[in-house]
Amino acid sequence: MDTLSTSIVEDINYMTSGEEEVEEEEEKDEEEDDKEEEEKGDDTQTEDSAVQKQQRPAWAPCFFCRAGREVYNYVGQEIVIQEGLDSFAGMIWPAALALCHYLDTHRGQLSLVDKAVLEIGAGTGLLSVVAALLGGWVTATDLPEVLSNLRVNICRNTRGRCRHTPQVATLSWGYDLESTYPSSVYRYDYVLAADVVYHHDFLDELLATMKHFCKPGTTLIWANKVRFSTDLTFTENFKKAFHTSLLAEDGELKIFMATSREEEGTGEEKLEIQDLLEVGKEGQSGEEEDAMSEEENTEQKHDEKIEEEENDNDEAWKSDILEDETGEEKKEESECDTEEKVEDDDYEEEEKDTSDEGISGQKQTAVLQQWAPCIIQRLDKDIYHYAGQDITIYASIDSFGAVMWPAAVALCSFLDNNRHTVNLQGQKVLELGAGTGLVAIVASLLGASVRATDLPDLLSNLRANVMRNTRGRCRHIPEVATLSWGYDLESTYPSSVYRYDYVLAADVVYHHDFLDELLATMKHFCKPGTTLIWANKVRFPTDLTFTENFKKAFHTSLLAEDGEMKIFMGKSKE
């Protein structure tokens, strides 16, 4: 049985050295930038700062949140992982490192070359990247709200390096997977899972999901580090649900290999998940105890001893820790009671608070670790009212496309209050730089057939906001698509195919190095017969320059204004 301590230490040392190099490079860049600024003339510096101070409004964000970046080395490749905001899926957990090292160092025993591989709860995507570099045909799955960062990490580290292009897909654990992932279509050689035992209210669904994908001929490899007593309960149910063996261990960190029990016998031997859970509560039958190996008996006694020690310390742990959390949980529950019911099932899972009760009714006793996250950051939620509907918008981590900008609110109000002037009923509408999706949602509620576009790393939150607020409310189902501004759009968005009645854009003048590309994109889509409506609030001198170029490129008129906030209508000069 392998020991994982040395490998994990090596991985952490490599990661640390990579981070130090990145920090040194950033410090050098900052020093060079400071020197360049000092060399600039005092007159120009004073003039620019005066203009920016005058035009910078009070609501402008004064800081941006930057996620961490970690560097690893597996399969002879340097792998750069950008962390996310989500407290669970946005960071690297130790079981993922352990499983990556195991797969990399045991290629003879576990060859993934040309194998169909599914990862459950992929998070940042490190394990899927390693499996793809090892030759697997990988599908990485997780909840919708974390797919954006997952997709970016996988594409960054596998493009041009792998035999097969890995896929990213949504997967919510549950019992009704046959409708979305039918067994006759989705069959895998390997199913991978690392540190997926964390949502302790959904361990039944996790086990059901493992059962669904681990059919005869499939090998399930699960890595986990024990932290709560419910982890031990889940481990027991896992062993009853599959034929299992222990591949490697290091203290509380274990890697299991499992195969389906359906390969032996039929009928009563094929127990369903709920039956297995009932058996777990009543204890093992005499026949099952006789069939257990000596290794499993030893593990069971060890686990029972740990659980007894944890139960003895339960009251002390509760008094030191749980009292502070109880008030916070009650506060969150009261807030959830006042909020409207979210229709999107995936976000219902995110809104559920972690309970103190495990799947077997036992109270969780934390095995607290120094590396465990102690702060969970929760994204803001805003509620608007347009077109007679309440619209719930969730923010995201991106500093530009994930917050609500004033021009978007102004444009939504204009469209809602001027339906006779701008009638979107039955019209084809394209939005550039959709961000959180508010304008696209309002346009859809006003009867338009909408395509909301933005950069790839924003589409996850954009899609979730759009679907949550339009499902069952609109005549036309809105679309969400990738669009990078540029001059070569004819190849990806040919004018003969993509023609729109209206093109909407709100507060899109922010990447000041790409204003030429923005104007080229507007000209590409604003053909004869198309109306372009652009809302903007002036903040910098480059905004004024872009406005002049905009007026030269189109026949323009001013629809509305409020100080520095203006809404323009443009039409093609062709």
C-alpha positions, 0 to 999 in steps of 0.5 A, a space after each residue: 500500500 503506497 504512502 502519499 506524504 512524500 508526494 504531497 510535500 513535493 507537490 506543495 514545494 513545487 507549487 510554492 516555488 512557482 508562486 515565489 517566481 510569479 511574485 518576484 516577476 510581479 514585483 519587478 513589473 511594478 518597479 518598472 511601472 513606477 520608474 516609467 511613471 516618474 519619468 513622465 512630465 509633471 504637467 501631463 500627470 497633473 492634468 490626467 489625474 485632475 480629469 479622472 478625479 473629476 469624472 470618477 463617480 462615487 459608485 465606481 469600484 475602488 478595488 477588485 478581488 483577485 483569486 489565487 494561482 497555483 502551479 503544479 507539475 504532473 505528467 511532465 507538464 507545468 499545470 497552472 490552476 486559477 482558483 475561483 471564488 466558490 469556497 469549495 469548488 474554487 480551491 485545490 483540496 488535498 485528495 485531488 493532489 493525492 489522486 493526481 500523484 497516484 495516477 501519474 505514478 501508477 500508469 502501468 496499473 491504471 492506464 487512462 490512454 484512450 479510456 472514457 473518463 468522467 470526473 464528478 465534482 471537478 472543481 478547479 479541474 486539476 484532476 481532469 487536466 491530469 487525466 487528459 494529459 495521461 491520454 484519457 477522453 475526459 468529461 469534467 462535471 460540476 454545478 453550473 456556477 463553477 463551470 466557467 473557471 473549470 473550463 478556463 483551467 482545463 482549456 489553458 492546460 490541455 490545449 495542444 497537449 492531449 490526444 483527446 479534447 476534454 469536455 466540461 458539462 453540468 452535473 447535479 447529483 441526484 436519483 433521476 439521472 437516467 433522464 439527463 445521462 441515460 446509461 445506454 449512452 453515457 458509459 465510462 471506463 473510469 469515474 474519478 472523484 476527489 474530496 467530493 464529500 463536503 455537502 453533507 446534506 447531499 451524500 445520499 445523492 452523491 452515492 446514487 450518482 456514483 451508482 448510476 455511472 459505475 456500471 459493470 465494466 466501469 472502475 470508480 476511483 474515489 479519494 477522500 480525507 476524513 473530516 467529519 463523522 459523516 465521512 465515516 458513515 458515507 465510507 461504510 455505505 460506499 463499501 456496501 454499495 460497491 466491491 472496494 479495495 484500498 489503493 493507497 492511504 496516508 493517515 485520514 487520506 485514502 484512495 479507494 477503487 470500486 467496481 459495480 456489485 451488479 457484475 455478480 448475481 441478480 435480483 436481491 443482491 442488487 440492492 438500491 441505494 435506499 436499501 443500502 442506507 437502511 442496512 447501514 442503520 441496522 448493522 451488517 448481516 452475519 453473512 456480510 460480516 463473514 464475507 468481509 476481508 481481514 483488511 476491511 475488518 481492521 479498517 472498520 474497527 479503526 473507524 469505530 474507534 475514531 467515531 467513539 473518540 469523536 462522540 466523547 468530545 462532541 459536547 466540548 466541541 459543540 460548546 466551543 464552536 457550534 454556538 457561534 455558528 448556530 446564530 449565523 445559521 438562524 440568520 441565514 435561514 431567516 433571510 432565505 425565508 424572505 427570499 422568493 423561490 428560485 426556479 433553477 434547481 442548481 441554485 436551490 442546492 447552492 442556497 441550502 445551508 449546511 445542516 448539523 445533521 448527517 445522512 444517518 441523523 448523527 451530529 457532525 463532529 468536525 476534524 478541524 484542519 489548519 488548511 480548512 477554509 474559515 471564511 466563505 464569501 457569498 456573492 451579492 444578489 440584487 432584485 429589480 422590477 421591469 416589464 412587470 416582473 421581479 428580476 433576481 441578479 447574482 453578481 460574480 467575481 469578474 471585476 467588470 462583467 459581474 457587477 451591475 453598471 448604471 448604464 444597464 439600469 438606465 437602458 432597461 428603464 428606457 426600454 420598459 418606459 418607451 415601448 412605443 418608441 422602441 418596440 421589441 415585440 417579436 424582434 431579433 436582438 443581440 446584446 454586446 457585453 451582456 455581463 450579468 444579463 439584466 438588459 438581455 432579460 428585460 429585452 426577452 420579457 418585452 417579447 424579443 428573441 435575444 442572444 446575449 453575448 460576452 467573453 467565455 469566462 462570464 457565460 456561466 453566471 450570465 446563463 444562470 441569471 438569464 435562465 432563472 429570470 426568463 424560464 416560463 415567462 417569455 415568448 422566445 427562449 433567450 440564447 447565451 453565446 461567446 463573442 470576442 470583439 474584433 475585426 475578423 467576425 465574418 468567419 464566426 458570425 457571417 452577416 448573411 446568417 446573423 442579422 438582427 433588428 436591434 443591437 443593444 450595448 450598455 457600459 461597454 466602454 471599459 476595456 480602453 485598449 479594445 475600443 477599436 475592436 468594439 467599434 468594429 464589432 458594432 459596425 459588423 452587426 449594425 447593417 442596413 435595417 438594424 438599429 443600434 442602441 448604446 447606453 454609456 456613462 462618461 468616466 474618462 477622456 477616452 469615452 469622449 473620443 469613442 463617442 466621437 468615433 461612434 458618431 462618425 461611424 453611424 447616423 446617430 441621435 440622442 434618445 435620452 440623457 441625464 448628466 454624463 449618462 447618455 443613450 444613443 441610437 445609431 444606424 448604418 451609413 451604408 
